Amino acid sequence: MTRRRVYVTRQVHEEAVDLLKEHFDVGVWASDEVVPRAELLEQVQGVDTVFCTISDNIDAKLLDAAGPQLRVVATMSVGTQHIDLAECKRRDIVVANTPDVAADSAAEFTVALLLMVTRRCLEGAEAVVNGEWGLWKPMWICGNEVVNRTLGILGFGRVGFGVARRLKPFGVKKILYNDVIQSSMGAELQAQFVDLDTLFRESDFLVVSCALTGLTRNLINKETFDKMKPSAILINTSRGPVVNTADLVEALRSGQIAGAGLDVTDPEPLPPNHPLINLKNCIVTPHIGTNSTKARLNMALNTARNIIDTLVRT
Ligand SMILES: O=C(O)[C@H](O)CO
C-alpha cells in the first residue's frame, strides 16, 4: 500500500519529523525561513497533510493546489488566523492546532515583558551599552511596582489565567478580566469579571491575551487609550491587530499611557524604522512568547501527533 504523504513547511525538530516518518512519506522545507509561495504550492500537490506554521497562508488556492485528497491541516501554533477555516470546513479538512503545550511559556514571557516595561529594564541595559552608567543616582530610570496595583486581563484563557496566577503572588491589589464569557477559573484567583469600560479605566496593567476575532480586531484603539490611566501599561502577547498601531504610537508619544510591551505587532515583522521601535517607553520583542526550548519541541511533537491521531488512529 502506498504511504500517505505529509509536507512540513519549515525546518522543525527532528523528533517530530521522525515520528511522522514512522507512518508517512514526509517532505520537509529544510530551512528556518518561510517556504516561498510558489514552492509551497508545488510541494503540497497530492499530499494528505500539510504541517504548517503561522507564517504560511493556508487559503483556498493552496487547498486547490494540494488537491481533493488533502485531509489534515496541522499548524504548529495556537493561532489559526493564517488558515481559511471556513474553506477547510467546506472541504471536510481537519484543522489541528497546539493550544495546550505552550501556554506556560507564553504566560511566563508575558510576565517577563510586563516587569521589563514596568521597571524600565531596557532603558537601563541600553544606558550601560551606551556608556551612560555613571555613579549611582537617586532618581535615575525609576519605574513602578506591581504590588498593590490593578491587573487587567483581556482574554482569560490559558495564557491570561496563567499571567494572573503568576502575578497574584506579587501582591497585586485586584485582578480584573474580560472575555466573551465569564470564566470558572476566575474564582480561584478572586479575579473579577468586568465590562470592557471598567477594564480599560481601572487597570494599571492591561494584558492582551485574547484570540484575534471579528470582535477583538482593533479593539484597543484611540477611544480605549482615552479611557486608560496615564500611568497604565499595555502588554500585548496575543495578536498584533487587536491593537491599533497608529493610535498606540500616538498614546505612547503623548504620554496618554505610560508604556507598552509588545511581542506581537501589526504589521509583523515591524519595519526597522517603525516609530514603535524607538520609543523609550515601549519594548518590542519579535513574537517569541512561546519560544522556550521545551514549548517549541512540544509544539512540534503535538503537531505530529495531531496528524497521526487523525490519519492513523481514526
Ligand atoms: O499561535 C501561536 O502559537 C503563536 O503565535 C506562535 O507561537
The ligand as an SDF file (V2000), in Angstrom:
LIG
                    3D

  7  6  0  0  0  0  0  0  0  0999 V2000
   -0.1380   30.9280   17.8300 O   0  0  0  0  0  0  0  0  0  0  0  0
    0.9180   30.6460   18.3770 C   0  0  0  0  0  0  0  0  0  0  0  0
    1.1460   29.5190   18.8470 O   0  0  0  0  0  0  0  0  0  0  0  0
    1.9880   31.6910   18.4970 C   0  0  0  0  0  0  0  0  0  0  0  0
    1.6030   32.8980   17.9810 O   0  0  0  0  0  0  0  0  0  0  0  0
    3.2740   31.2450   17.8630 C   0  0  0  0  0  0  0  0  0  0  0  0
    3.9230   30.5320   18.8020 O   0  0  0  0  0  0  0  0  0  0  0  0
  1  2  2  0
  2  3  1  0
  2  4  1  0
  4  5  1  0
  4  6  1  0
  6  7  1  0
M  END
$$$$
